[in-house]
Amino acid sequence: MSLTPRVGLLLMVPPLLWAGNATVGRLLAGSVPPLLLNAMRWWVALLLLVPLGWRAIGTPQRRAELRQRWKPLALLGLLGVGAYNALQYMALQTSTSINVTLIASSTPVWMLLVGALFYGERIRAVQAAGAALSLAGVLLVLVRGDLAGLGSLRLVTGDLWILLAAVSWAFYSWQLARPHPSLSGSARPDWDWAEFILVQTLFGIVWATAAAGGEALVVGARVTWSWGLVAALAYLAIGPSVLAYRCWGLGVAAVGPALAAFFSNLTPLFAALMSAALLGQSPQPYHAAAFALIVAGIVVSNRR
């Protein structure tokens, strides 16, 4: 299918919501611990997903399907729901939403490396060149545009957390691309999009809740409640957790993952605009240069 205005709009909604996720996460830094924020977000999302995907758990037979596949589903839940967003919220405690989304946009590079190291995928020369460009963009963000200071690079903690989050998402993506035998082909239960997200959320929320409990034991779980926090939780549960996934699925089904990937690179751009408007954090020239390098790397990597 060609890229129609409707499909283009569908594909612009997810990066806009994902940028909002980073901006809201930064706004809430100090108001709610990051691991607790992740757990609360997914508990609210679960309440929204149950009416949409209840068939996945609605009968003893469907629940038996989950028990038989609990190990691969637990891994998916850990990498996606349990780890990625939690690490992103941890990153936003000390790093800006612009930096976080720029570094996260290099995920295709980490997917390339994970595929080569763990799944036997051969890296072509053009892919290596693209990876080098994207990593140069990430490095430019890490040194805050000061290449002279490369030798004495000192990363803020948030930069390390979002790098780890990108690697986690790369492993998650490969688990979807090369699923466990019980989740592939005719062995896969007949889940629609809402049922599959619900299933992942059910397993992932166990990890997220356990992590929030550990956080409470170590550093406490003081929450500054306000109507703003309630509204933020509603946004995080409805927007990035449910609506973005649905729009993205429809868009990818219409034009394919290669073209859709270019729309995902709008996330840092939207984050920069939101940060300037809501956080007073104006983008710097090195952000634009890093964005260009990362996108150029992804474009080069996908050349045939």
N, C-alpha and C positions, 0 to 999 in steps of 0.2 A: 504494500500500500504506500502511496506517496504521502509526503509530509503536508497535510492539510492544515489550515489555521486551527481547526479543532484539536487535532493531534498535537500541534505545536503548543497550544495552550495547556493540554494535559501534561506534556513533558516539562513545561515551565513551572507547574505547581509544585512538584516535589522539591527541586532545588530551593525554591522560595521558602517552603516549609522547613527544610533542613537548615537553611541559613537562620530562620527564626528560632530553630532549636538551639543553635549555638549562641545566638544573641540573648535569648531568654536564660539559657544556662549561665551566661556571664552576668546577667542582671541579678540572678538569684544567688550568686556566690556570696557567702557570708550569711545568707538567710536560712539556708537548709543544707546539711551535709550532702556532698555529691552522690554517695552511694545510696543514701536514703531517698534523694530526689529521683534517682533511677528506679528504685523499687516502687515508690509512690506512683510514678508515671505509668509503669506497666500494670500496677494493680487497677488503676483507673481505666487504662486501655483494655484490660481483661473484661471489665464490666461492659464495655462497649462492644467487645468482640463476641461475647457469649451469645447475644441474640442473633448475630450474623453467622456464626459458625458452629452453632450448638449441635448440628448433626454429627460433628466429629466425635462428640462425647455423649450423644443422646441415647444410645442403646448399649446393652452389655457387650454386644459383638464389636461395636466401634471402640469401646473402652478396652476390650481385649486386644484390638489392633495396636493401641498405644502401648500397652504393657509388653507386647511382643517386640516392640521397636524402641524400647525406652533408652537403650544405650546410644544409638545414633541421634535420637531426638534430644537427649540430654546434652550431647555435644553441640548440636545446633543451637539449643537454648543458651548454653554457656557462651558461645562465641558471639552470637547475635544480640539477644536480649540481655544476657547477664554481664557481658564484658564490654562490648563496643561502646554503648551509650554511657555506661558507668565510667569508663576511662575518659571519654570525651568530657563529661561533667567534671571529673577530677582535673583534667587539663585546663578547663575554663576557670579554675580557682586562681591560677597564676599567669595564664597566657590569655591573649586577646582572642576574640571570636574570629577576627580576620586571620591571624596566624593559624589558629586551630583549623579553620576550614581550608586554608591553603595547603597546609601539611596533609590534611585528610584527603585532599583531591589528588594526591600522588598515589592513592591506593592501587590503581592499575599497575603501577611499577612493582609494588609489593606482591600483587597477584602473579606477575610474571616471575618474580624470584621464588615465590612459594611453589609455583608450578614446576619450576626447574629443579628445585631442591628436594621436593617431597612427592611429586607426581610424574617425574620423568619426562617433563615437557622440554623440548629443545628450544633454546633461545636463539633466534635468528639474529644476524648482524644488525639488521635494521631495528629490531626490537631492543638490542643492547644500546644502540645509538639513542633511541627514544628514551630509554630508561636513564641514560646519562643526562639528557636534557632535563627531564623531570626532577631528577635528584639534585641537579644544579639549582633548580628553582626552589626546592625544599631547603637546600643549604643557604640560599640567599635569604630566606625567611629566618633561619636559625641564627644567622650572624647579623640580623637586622639591617641588611644592606651594607654592612661595613666589612668588605672583603679583606681589608688590611688587618682586621682583628681575627682572621681565621685561625692563626696559630695559637691564639689564646681564647679559643671558643669556650664560652661558659653558657650552657643551656639552662633555661628556667625549667623547673620541674614539669610544668604543663606541656612543654615541647616534647619531652620524653614520653609522657602519658599518651599524647595524641599519636606519636609514632607507633607506640605499642597498640593503640586502638586500630590504626590502619592495618597493621599486620594481622590483628585478630579478625578484621573484616575480610582480609584476603583469604585466610583459612576458612572462614564461614562461606565465602563465595565458592571456593573449591569444593566444599562439602555439598553445595547445591549442584555444582557442575558435575562432580563425580560422586553421586550419592551412594550411601550404603546399599548393598543389594536389596535389603528389605524396603528401601525407599525409592527404588527405581523400577522402570518398566511395569510389567503387569503385577509385580508384587506390591507396588505403591498403592495405598488406599485411594479411593476416588475423592480426594479433598479438593474443594475449590479454593480460591485465594483466601477467603476469610477463615475457612476451616484450617488451612495450613498455617496461617499466622497465629490463630488461636492455639493450635497444638504447640507451636514453638514457644508461644508466650507462657503456656501452662508449665512447660519444663524450665524455661528461662527464668521465670519469676521465682522459682525455688532458689536458683543461684543468686538472683538479685536481692531477695529477702535475706538470705544467709549472709551475703556481703554487707548489707545494711546493718544486720545484727552485730557482726564483727566490728564494724565501724563504731557502733554505739558503745560497745564494750571498751574500745581503745581510746576514742577521742570524744565520746559523748554524742548525743543526737539532739542537740538544742535546735529547735525550729522557731523562727520568728513568723508566726502566723499572721496573715493579712488577707484581705480580699484580693490583693494583687497576686499573692502566692496561689490562691485558689484558682484564679483566672489563668495563671501560668500553667498550673497542673492540667487544667482542662484543655488548654492549647496543646501542650506536649502530648497528651493522650489522644486527642482527636486528630491533630494535624500531622506531625512527623510520624506518629505510631500507626495510624490507620489510613487516613486520607491520602498521604503521600505514597504509601505502598500500593493502594488501589489505582491511583492515577498513573504511577510508574508502570504497573503491570499492563494497563490498557495501552499506554504509549509504546512500550517495548513490543507488545504483541502486534501493534500496527506497523511499526517501521523497523523493528529489529534492534538488537542491543548495540550494534556499532554506532548507528546514528544517534540513538538515545544517549549514549555515553557522553556525547558532546554537550548535551543539555545539562548533565550532572555537573559539568565544570562551571556552570553559572552560579553554583553555591557560594564560592568565595566572593564573587561580584556582588551578589545580593547581601551577603554578610557585611561587606564593606559599607554598602549604602545604609544598612540598618544600624551598624555601629556608629556611623557618623551622625545619624538622626537621633538615636536613642541613648547612646553611650558617650557621645562626644569624642569618639576615637576615630579621627580622620585617617584614611589610608595614606600611606607614604609612597613615594615613587618606586621604592624597591618592591612593594607589594604588586604593583603593575608589572614590573619586570619578572618577578617570580611567577605570577599568573601566566604570563606569556610563555615562559620556559616550560612550565608544567603542561600547559595545553599543547605546546609544540611537541613535547616529548610523547604525549599520548597519540597525537596525530601521526607522528613518524612511526611509532610502534605498530600502528594499525595499517600501515602501507603494505600492499601485497607485492 
